[in-house]
Amino acid sequence: MVESANHNVRSTQQIDVLTKREQELNADLIQHNLFIEKHENLFKKLLIPMFEDLFGLIAAQNQDKKGNTLDADLKCKLERYLVQLKKTRE
């Protein structure tokens, strides 16, 4: 009977510890979700427009005085990058 009572007390304590850890993990999960949202906003609002401008500048420099493309491969890559950036914004 005493062993059963001790076992019940230990089981209750272990359940309490697990419940506390679950609450801590849930709080950490909420914090991590907030950090992820902030970083997504950083990419969407700051870095993606910056890369779009940079790729536009490089594309403009990739033309001669008559407006002909100097490096067609570079132009294709830049256009592909711009399409990928626009897809990530959506």
Biopython code that builds the backbone (N, CA, C, O; Angstrom):
import numpy as np
from Bio.PDB.StructureBuilder import StructureBuilder

atoms = [
    (1, "MET", "N", (0.814, -1.183, 0.000)),
    (1, "MET", "CA", (0.000, 0.000, 0.000)),
    (1, "MET", "C", (0.869, 1.263, 0.000)),
    (1, "MET", "O", (0.590, 2.229, -0.710)),
    (2, "VAL", "N", (1.937, 1.228, 0.820)),
    (2, "VAL", "CA", (2.837, 2.372, 0.903)),
    (2, "VAL", "C", (3.555, 2.565, -0.433)),
    (2, "VAL", "O", (3.727, 3.695, -0.892)),
    (3, "GLU", "N", (3.974, 1.457, -1.057)),
    (3, "GLU", "CA", (4.644, 1.541, -2.355)),
    (3, "GLU", "C", (3.718, 2.130, -3.410)),
    (3, "GLU", "O", (4.147, 2.920, -4.251)),
    (4, "SER", "N", (2.479, 1.751, -3.365)),
    (4, "SER", "CA", (1.495, 2.271, -4.315)),
    (4, "SER", "C", (1.303, 3.770, -4.121)),
    (4, "SER", "O", (1.192, 4.518, -5.092)),
    (5, "ALA", "N", (1.264, 4.204, -2.871)),
    (5, "ALA", "CA", (1.104, 5.631, -2.587)),
    (5, "ALA", "C", (2.335, 6.404, -3.062)),
    (5, "ALA", "O", (2.207, 7.478, -3.651)),
    (6, "ASN", "N", (3.535, 5.855, -2.804)),
    (6, "ASN", "CA", (4.771, 6.501, -3.262)),
    (6, "ASN", "C", (4.822, 6.567, -4.788)),
    (6, "ASN", "O", (5.218, 7.577, -5.371)),
    (7, "HIS", "N", (4.418, 5.483, -5.408)),
    (7, "HIS", "CA", (4.390, 5.449, -6.874)),
    (7, "HIS", "C", (3.417, 6.493, -7.417)),
    (7, "HIS", "O", (3.712, 7.165, -8.406)),
    (8, "ASN", "N", (2.269, 6.627, -6.777)),
    (8, "ASN", "CA", (1.285, 7.626, -7.202)),
    (8, "ASN", "C", (1.831, 9.045, -7.042)),
    (8, "ASN", "O", (1.614, 9.903, -7.898)),
    (9, "VAL", "N", (2.540, 9.282, -5.935)),
    (9, "VAL", "CA", (3.116, 10.608, -5.700)),
    (9, "VAL", "C", (4.171, 10.913, -6.761)),
    (9, "VAL", "O", (4.194, 12.014, -7.312)),
    (10, "ARG", "N", (5.053, 9.934, -7.055)),
    (10, "ARG", "CA", (6.080, 10.132, -8.077)),
    (10, "ARG", "C", (5.450, 10.343, -9.457)),
    (10, "ARG", "O", (5.900, 11.184, -10.235)),
    (11, "SER", "N", (4.426, 9.584, -9.738)),
    (11, "SER", "CA", (3.745, 9.739, -11.031)),
    (11, "SER", "C", (3.122, 11.117, -11.149)),
    (11, "SER", "O", (3.193, 11.749, -12.203)),
    (12, "THR", "N", (2.514, 11.582, -10.074)),
    (12, "THR", "CA", (1.900, 12.909, -10.079)),
    (12, "THR", "C", (2.963, 13.987, -10.273)),
    (12, "THR", "O", (2.748, 14.944, -11.015)),
    (13, "GLN", "N", (4.099, 13.836, -9.612)),
    (13, "GLN", "CA", (5.181, 14.802, -9.765)),
    (13, "GLN", "C", (5.723, 14.809, -11.197)),
    (13, "GLN", "O", (5.996, 15.870, -11.758)),
    (14, "GLN", "N", (5.872, 13.642, -11.769)),
    (14, "GLN", "CA", (6.361, 13.560, -13.144)),
    (14, "GLN", "C", (5.365, 14.176, -14.120)),
    (14, "GLN", "O", (5.759, 14.845, -15.075)),
    (15, "ILE", "N", (4.093, 13.955, -13.884)),
    (15, "ILE", "CA", (3.063, 14.561, -14.734)),
    (15, "ILE", "C", (3.108, 16.075, -14.608)),
    (15, "ILE", "O", (2.971, 16.785, -15.604)),
    (16, "ASP", "N", (3.300, 16.576, -13.387)),
    (16, "ASP", "CA", (3.401, 18.023, -13.182)),
    (16, "ASP", "C", (4.609, 18.603, -13.921)),
    (16, "ASP", "O", (4.519, 19.667, -14.534)),
    (17, "VAL", "N", (5.735, 17.896, -13.857)),
    (17, "VAL", "CA", (6.939, 18.351, -14.554)),
    (17, "VAL", "C", (6.693, 18.373, -16.062)),
    (17, "VAL", "O", (7.067, 19.329, -16.742)),
    (18, "LEU", "N", (6.070, 17.327, -16.576)),
    (18, "LEU", "CA", (5.779, 17.278, -18.008)),
    (18, "LEU", "C", (4.815, 18.382, -18.423)),
    (18, "LEU", "O", (4.967, 18.966, -19.495)),
    (19, "THR", "N", (3.840, 18.667, -17.597)),
    (19, "THR", "CA", (2.889, 19.739, -17.898)),
    (19, "THR", "C", (3.600, 21.084, -17.933)),
    (19, "THR", "O", (3.345, 21.905, -18.814)),
    (20, "LYS", "N", (4.498, 21.310, -16.968)),
    (20, "LYS", "CA", (5.252, 22.561, -16.931)),
    (20, "LYS", "C", (6.137, 22.696, -18.168)),
    (20, "LYS", "O", (6.215, 23.772, -18.761)),
    (21, "ARG", "N", (6.797, 21.619, -18.556)),
    (21, "ARG", "CA", (7.660, 21.662, -19.740)),
    (21, "ARG", "C", (6.846, 21.892, -21.005)),
    (21, "ARG", "O", (7.296, 22.585, -21.917)),
    (22, "GLU", "N", (5.656, 21.316, -21.063)),
    (22, "GLU", "CA", (4.800, 21.538, -22.224)),
    (22, "GLU", "C", (4.418, 23.011, -22.337)),
    (22, "GLU", "O", (4.411, 23.570, -23.434)),
    (23, "GLN", "N", (4.103, 23.634, -21.213)),
    (23, "GLN", "CA", (3.762, 25.056, -21.221)),
    (23, "GLN", "C", (4.959, 25.899, -21.665)),
    (23, "GLN", "O", (4.804, 26.853, -22.427)),
    (24, "GLU", "N", (6.150, 25.543, -21.184)),
    (24, "GLU", "CA", (7.353, 26.266, -21.590)),
    (24, "GLU", "C", (7.614, 26.098, -23.086)),
    (24, "GLU", "O", (7.978, 27.055, -23.768)),
    (25, "LEU", "N", (7.429, 24.885, -23.589)),
    (25, "LEU", "CA", (7.621, 24.643, -25.019)),
    (25, "LEU", "C", (6.610, 25.416, -25.853)),
    (25, "LEU", "O", (6.950, 25.939, -26.915)),
    (26, "ASN", "N", (5.378, 25.491, -25.385)),
    (26, "ASN", "CA", (4.365, 26.265, -26.106)),
    (26, "ASN", "C", (4.732, 27.746, -26.143)),
    (26, "ASN", "O", (4.558, 28.409, -27.166)),
    (27, "ALA", "N", (5.241, 28.263, -25.021)),
    (27, "ALA", "CA", (5.668, 29.666, -24.984)),
    (27, "ALA", "C", (6.836, 29.892, -25.945)),
    (27, "ALA", "O", (6.866, 30.896, -26.657)),
    (28, "ASP", "N", (7.794, 28.967, -25.969)),
    (28, "ASP", "CA", (8.924, 29.074, -26.896)),
    (28, "ASP", "C", (8.459, 28.999, -28.346)),
    (28, "ASP", "O", (8.971, 29.715, -29.207)),
    (29, "LEU", "N", (7.502, 28.141, -28.608)),
    (29, "LEU", "CA", (6.971, 28.007, -29.961)),
    (29, "LEU", "C", (6.318, 29.303, -30.427)),
    (29, "LEU", "O", (6.481, 29.704, -31.579)),
    (30, "ILE", "N", (5.590, 29.947, -29.545)),
    (30, "ILE", "CA", (4.958, 31.224, -29.884)),
    (30, "ILE", "C", (6.026, 32.269, -30.189)),
    (30, "ILE", "O", (5.894, 33.027, -31.150)),
    (31, "GLN", "N", (7.083, 32.314, -29.377)),
    (31, "GLN", "CA", (8.170, 33.267, -29.620)),
    (31, "GLN", "C", (8.852, 33.008, -30.960)),
    (31, "GLN", "O", (9.139, 33.942, -31.708)),
    (32, "HIS", "N", (9.109, 31.746, -31.256)),
    (32, "HIS", "CA", (9.757, 31.414, -32.523)),
    (32, "HIS", "C", (8.873, 31.783, -33.710)),
    (32, "HIS", "O", (9.371, 32.252, -34.733)),
    (33, "ASN", "N", (7.584, 31.576, -33.583)),
    (33, "ASN", "CA", (6.672, 31.969, -34.659)),
    (33, "ASN", "C", (6.710, 33.475, -34.886)),
    (33, "ASN", "O", (6.666, 33.936, -36.027)),
    (34, "LEU", "N", (6.790, 34.243, -33.799)),
    (34, "LEU", "CA", (6.889, 35.698, -33.937)),
    (34, "LEU", "C", (8.192, 36.100, -34.628)),
    (34, "LEU", "O", (8.193, 36.987, -35.482)),
    (35, "PHE", "N", (9.299, 35.455, -34.263)),
    (35, "PHE", "CA", (10.579, 35.749, -34.911)),
    (35, "PHE", "C", (10.528, 35.415, -36.400)),
    (35, "PHE", "O", (11.050, 36.164, -37.225)),
    (36, "ILE", "N", (9.909, 34.303, -36.738)),
    (36, "ILE", "CA", (9.800, 33.912, -38.144)),
    (36, "ILE", "C", (8.995, 34.942, -38.914)),
    (36, "ILE", "O", (9.379, 35.327, -40.018)),
    (37, "GLU", "N", (7.889, 35.393, -38.350)),
    (37, "GLU", "CA", (7.071, 36.408, -39.018)),
    (37, "GLU", "C", (7.853, 37.705, -39.211)),
    (37, "GLU", "O", (7.752, 38.341, -40.260)),
    (38, "LYS", "N", (8.633, 38.098, -38.201)),
    (38, "LYS", "CA", (9.432, 39.318, -38.326)),
    (38, "LYS", "C", (10.463, 39.179, -39.438)),
    (38, "LYS", "O", (10.672, 40.114, -40.211)),
    (39, "HIS", "N", (11.110, 38.017, -39.523)),
    (39, "HIS", "CA", (12.115, 37.813, -40.558)),
    (39, "HIS", "C", (11.480, 37.756, -41.939)),
    (39, "HIS", "O", (12.055, 38.250, -42.909)),
    (40, "GLU", "N", (10.293, 37.156, -42.033)),
    (40, "GLU", "CA", (9.593, 37.149, -43.321)),
    (40, "GLU", "C", (9.265, 38.578, -43.742)),
    (40, "GLU", "O", (9.411, 38.935, -44.911)),
    (41, "ASN", "N", (8.827, 39.384, -42.796)),
    (41, "ASN", "CA", (8.531, 40.783, -43.111)),
    (41, "ASN", "C", (9.793, 41.522, -43.533)),
    (41, "ASN", "O", (9.753, 42.352, -44.441)),
    (42, "LEU", "N", (10.901, 41.229, -42.886)),
    (42, "LEU", "CA", (12.169, 41.858, -43.253)),
    (42, "LEU", "C", (12.528, 41.530, -44.694)),
    (42, "LEU", "O", (12.922, 42.412, -45.457)),
    (43, "PHE", "N", (12.394, 40.270, -45.067)),
    (43, "PHE", "CA", (12.716, 39.881, -46.436)),
    (43, "PHE", "C", (11.754, 40.509, -47.429)),
    (43, "PHE", "O", (12.171, 41.003, -48.476)),
    (44, "LYS", "N", (10.475, 40.493, -47.106)),
    (44, "LYS", "CA", (9.481, 41.004, -48.049)),
    (44, "LYS", "C", (9.570, 42.514, -48.214)),
    (44, "LYS", "O", (9.381, 43.023, -49.319)),
    (45, "LYS", "N", (9.848, 43.226, -47.155)),
    (45, "LYS", "CA", (9.797, 44.686, -47.210)),
    (45, "LYS", "C", (11.144, 45.347, -47.465)),
    (45, "LYS", "O", (11.190, 46.488, -47.925)),
    (46, "LEU", "N", (12.231, 44.658, -47.178)),
    (46, "LEU", "CA", (13.536, 45.304, -47.294)),
    (46, "LEU", "C", (14.436, 44.636, -48.331)),
    (46, "LEU", "O", (14.880, 45.281, -49.282)),
    (47, "LEU", "N", (14.696, 43.369, -48.149)),
    (47, "LEU", "CA", (15.697, 42.722, -48.988)),
    (47, "LEU", "C", (15.216, 42.441, -50.406)),
    (47, "LEU", "O", (15.970, 42.628, -51.360)),
    (48, "ILE", "N", (13.973, 41.996, -50.556)),
    (48, "ILE", "CA", (13.481, 41.681, -51.902)),
    (48, "ILE", "C", (13.442, 42.926, -52.780)),
    (48, "ILE", "O", (13.919, 42.868, -53.914)),
    (49, "PRO", "N", (12.892, 44.060, -52.310)),
    (49, "PRO", "CA", (12.951, 45.260, -53.158)),
    (49, "PRO", "C", (14.385, 45.715, -53.457)),
    (49, "PRO", "O", (14.671, 46.227, -54.539)),
    (50, "MET", "N", (15.273, 45.521, -52.490)),
    (50, "MET", "CA", (16.667, 45.895, -52.714)),
    (50, "MET", "C", (17.277, 45.043, -53.826)),
    (50, "MET", "O", (17.970, 45.565, -54.700)),
    (51, "PHE", "N", (17.022, 43.742, -53.797)),
    (51, "PHE", "CA", (17.536, 42.875, -54.854)),
    (51, "PHE", "C", (16.905, 43.205, -56.204)),
    (51, "PHE", "O", (17.584, 43.159, -57.230)),
    (52, "GLU", "N", (15.623, 43.535, -56.215)),
    (52, "GLU", "CA", (14.974, 43.909, -57.474)),
    (52, "GLU", "C", (15.645, 45.146, -58.075)),
    (52, "GLU", "O", (15.900, 45.195, -59.278)),
    (53, "ASP", "N", (15.925, 46.130, -57.243)),
    (53, "ASP", "CA", (16.609, 47.335, -57.728)),
    (53, "ASP", "C", (18.022, 47.015, -58.216)),
    (53, "ASP", "O", (18.468, 47.526, -59.243)),
    (54, "LEU", "N", (18.705, 46.174, -57.474)),
    (54, "LEU", "CA", (20.068, 45.800, -57.849)),
    (54, "LEU", "C", (20.086, 45.055, -59.180)),
    (54, "LEU", "O", (20.924, 45.334, -60.038)),
    (55, "PHE", "N", (19.167, 44.113, -59.354)),
    (55, "PHE", "CA", (19.102, 43.379, -60.617)),
    (55, "PHE", "C", (18.722, 44.304, -61.766)),
    (55, "PHE", "O", (19.211, 44.137, -62.884)),
    (56, "GLY", "N", (17.856, 45.276, -61.502)),
    (56, "GLY", "CA", (17.507, 46.254, -62.532)),
    (56, "GLY", "C", (18.707, 47.095, -62.932)),
    (56, "GLY", "O", (18.900, 47.385, -64.113)),
    (57, "LEU", "N", (19.508, 47.485, -61.960)),
    (57, "LEU", "CA", (20.723, 48.260, -62.241)),
    (57, "LEU", "C", (21.717, 47.443, -63.056)),
    (57, "LEU", "O", (22.309, 47.945, -64.011)),
    (58, "ILE", "N", (21.897, 46.194, -62.678)),
    (58, "ILE", "CA", (22.824, 45.334, -63.423)),
    (58, "ILE", "C", (22.327, 45.133, -64.852)),
    (58, "ILE", "O", (23.115, 45.148, -65.798)),
    (59, "ALA", "N", (21.020, 44.946, -65.003)),
    (59, "ALA", "CA", (20.456, 44.773, -66.349)),
    (59, "ALA", "C", (20.659, 46.033, -67.182)),
    (59, "ALA", "O", (20.923, 45.944, -68.381)),
    (60, "ALA", "N", (20.540, 47.194, -66.567)),
    (60, "ALA", "CA", (20.750, 48.447, -67.296)),
    (60, "ALA", "C", (22.212, 48.596, -67.714)),
    (60, "ALA", "O", (22.499, 49.129, -68.786)),
    (61, "GLN", "N", (23.126, 48.133, -66.883)),
    (61, "GLN", "CA", (24.551, 48.209, -67.208)),
    (61, "GLN", "C", (24.950, 47.180, -68.264)),
    (61, "GLN", "O", (26.025, 47.274, -68.856)),
    (62, "ASN", "N", (24.087, 46.207, -68.496)),
    (62, "ASN", "CA", (24.369, 45.128, -69.442)),
    (62, "ASN", "C", (23.961, 45.511, -70.867)),
    (62, "ASN", "O", (23.766, 44.632, -71.706)),
    (63, "GLN", "N", (23.830, 46.790, -71.149)),
    (63, "GLN", "CA", (23.438, 47.252, -72.480)),
    (63, "GLN", "C", (24.503, 48.197, -73.032)),
    (63, "GLN", "O", (25.164, 48.928, -72.294)),
    (64, "ASP", "N", (24.642, 48.154, -74.342)),
    (64, "ASP", "CA", (25.565, 49.101, -74.959)),
    (64, "ASP", "C", (24.836, 50.421, -75.219)),
    (64, "ASP", "O", (23.692, 50.597, -74.800)),
    (65, "LYS", "N", (25.503, 51.341, -75.909)),
    (65, "LYS", "CA", (24.920, 52.674, -76.132)),
    (65, "LYS", "C", (23.662, 52.623, -76.985)),
    (65, "LYS", "O", (22.805, 53.501, -76.879)),
    (66, "LYS", "N", (23.544, 51.615, -77.820)),
    (66, "LYS", "CA", (22.375, 51.492, -78.690)),
    (66, "LYS", "C", (21.222, 50.745, -78.019)),
    (66, "LYS", "O", (20.128, 50.661, -78.578)),
    (67, "GLY", "N", (21.459, 50.210, -76.835)),
    (67, "GLY", "CA", (20.417, 49.483, -76.116)),
    (67, "GLY", "C", (20.427, 47.988, -76.359)),
    (67, "GLY", "O", (19.521, 47.280, -75.921)),
    (68, "ASN", "N", (21.442, 47.502, -77.051)),
    (68, "ASN", "CA", (21.561, 46.064, -77.297)),
    (68, "ASN", "C", (22.155, 45.375, -76.073)),
    (68, "ASN", "O", (22.995, 45.943, -75.375)),
    (69, "THR", "N", (21.717, 44.168, -75.827)),
    (69, "THR", "CA", (22.208, 43.404, -74.688)),
    (69, "THR", "C", (23.634, 42.931, -74.949)),
    (69, "THR", "O", (23.943, 42.412, -76.021)),
    (70, "LEU", "N", (24.496, 43.118, -73.954)),
    (70, "LEU", "CA", (25.886, 42.689, -74.082)),
    (70, "LEU", "C", (26.045, 41.205, -73.759)),
    (70, "LEU", "O", (26.732, 40.480, -74.479)),
    (71, "ASP", "N", (25.421, 40.761, -72.694)),
    (71, "ASP", "CA", (25.534, 39.363, -72.270)),
    (71, "ASP", "C", (24.125, 38.793, -72.138)),
    (71, "ASP", "O", (23.418, 39.079, -71.172)),
    (72, "ALA", "N", (23.727, 37.989, -73.115)),
    (72, "ALA", "CA", (22.365, 37.450, -73.134)),
    (72, "ALA", "C", (22.136, 36.477, -71.981)),
    (72, "ALA", "O", (21.041, 36.419, -71.421)),
    (73, "ASP", "N", (23.168, 35.716, -71.628)),
    (73, "ASP", "CA", (23.033, 34.764, -70.526)),
    (73, "ASP", "C", (22.768, 35.494, -69.212)),
    (73, "ASP", "O", (21.926, 35.069, -68.421)),
    (74, "LEU", "N", (23.473, 36.569, -68.984)),
    (74, "LEU", "CA", (23.261, 37.373, -67.779)),
    (74, "LEU", "C", (21.851, 37.949, -67.757)),
    (74, "LEU", "O", (21.197, 37.969, -66.714)),
    (75, "LYS", "N", (21.391, 38.412, -68.901)),
    (75, "LYS", "CA", (20.042, 38.966, -68.987)),
    (75, "LYS", "C", (18.999, 37.913, -68.624)),
    (75, "LYS", "O", (18.054, 38.205, -67.891)),
    (76, "CYS", "N", (19.163, 36.693, -69.130)),
    (76, "CYS", "CA", (18.218, 35.609, -68.821)),
    (76, "CYS", "C", (18.231, 35.278, -67.334)),
    (76, "CYS", "O", (17.182, 35.070, -66.724)),
    (77, "LYS", "N", (19.424, 35.231, -66.763)),
    (77, "LYS", "CA", (19.527, 34.933, -65.332)),
    (77, "LYS", "C", (18.855, 36.015, -64.495)),
    (77, "LYS", "O", (18.129, 35.712, -63.548)),
    (78, "LEU", "N", (19.094, 37.260, -64.841)),
    (78, "LEU", "CA", (18.491, 38.360, -64.086)),
    (78, "LEU", "C", (16.970, 38.338, -64.198)),
    (78, "LEU", "O", (16.268, 38.570, -63.215)),
    (79, "GLU", "N", (16.469, 38.060, -65.387)),
    (79, "GLU", "CA", (15.019, 37.977, -65.557)),
    (79, "GLU", "C", (14.439, 36.831, -64.737)),
    (79, "GLU", "O", (13.371, 36.966, -64.140)),
    (80, "ARG", "N", (15.141, 35.711, -64.709)),
    (80, "ARG", "CA", (14.680, 34.566, -63.919)),
    (80, "ARG", "C", (14.692, 34.911, -62.425)),
    (80, "ARG", "O", (13.759, 34.571, -61.697)),
    (81, "TYR", "N", (15.741, 35.579, -61.980)),
    (81, "TYR", "CA", (15.813, 35.992, -60.574)),
    (81, "TYR", "C", (14.674, 36.944, -60.221)),
    (81, "TYR", "O", (14.078, 36.836, -59.150)),
    (82, "LEU", "N", (14.377, 37.872, -61.119)),
    (82, "LEU", "CA", (13.285, 38.816, -60.864)),
    (82, "LEU", "C", (11.943, 38.097, -60.767)),
    (82, "LEU", "O", (11.116, 38.439, -59.921)),
    (83, "VAL", "N", (11.724, 37.108, -61.624)),
    (83, "VAL", "CA", (10.477, 36.334, -61.563)),
    (83, "VAL", "C", (10.394, 35.586, -60.239)),
    (83, "VAL", "O", (9.335, 35.546, -59.614)),
    (84, "GLN", "N", (11.501, 34.994, -59.809)),
    (84, "GLN", "CA", (11.510, 34.274, -58.536)),
    (84, "GLN", "C", (11.246, 35.218, -57.371)),
    (84, "GLN", "O", (10.527, 34.862, -56.437)),
    (85, "LEU", "N", (11.817, 36.412, -57.415)),
    (85, "LEU", "CA", (11.586, 37.382, -56.346)),
    (85, "LEU", "C", (10.124, 37.810, -56.302)),
    (85, "LEU", "O", (9.550, 37.956, -55.224)),
    (86, "LYS", "N", (9.523, 38.010, -57.470)),
    (86, "LYS", "CA", (8.111, 38.396, -57.500)),
    (86, "LYS", "C", (7.225, 37.287, -56.961)),
    (86, "LYS", "O", (6.213, 37.557, -56.314)),
    (87, "LYS", "N", (7.601, 36.029, -57.224)),
    (87, "LYS", "CA", (6.824, 34.901, -56.694)),
    (87, "LYS", "C", (6.929, 34.836, -55.174)),
    (87, "LYS", "O", (5.957, 34.492, -54.502)),
    (88, "THR", "N", (8.089, 35.161, -54.632)),
    (88, "THR", "CA", (8.240, 35.114, -53.176)),
    (88, "THR", "C", (7.462, 36.226, -52.497)),
    (88, "THR", "O", (7.061, 36.083, -51.342)),
    (89, "ARG", "N", (7.242, 37.328, -53.195)),
    (89, "ARG", "CA", (6.454, 38.427, -52.621)),
    (89, "ARG", "C", (4.988, 38.063, -52.497)),
    (89, "ARG", "O", (4.290, 38.570, -51.619)),
    (90, "GLU", "N", (4.522, 37.188, -53.368)),
    (90, "GLU", "CA", (3.099, 36.833, -53.387)),
    (90, "GLU", "C", (2.726, 35.902, -52.278)),
    (90, "GLU", "O", (1.563, 35.514, -52.163)),
]
sb = StructureBuilder()
sb.init_structure("model")
sb.init_model(0)
sb.init_chain("A")
sb.init_seg("    ")
for serial, (resi, resn, name, xyz) in enumerate(atoms, 1):
    if name == "N":
        sb.init_residue(resn, " ", resi, " ")
    sb.init_atom(name, np.array(xyz, "f"), 0.0, 1.0, " ", f" {name:<3s}", serial, name[0])
structure = sb.get_structure()
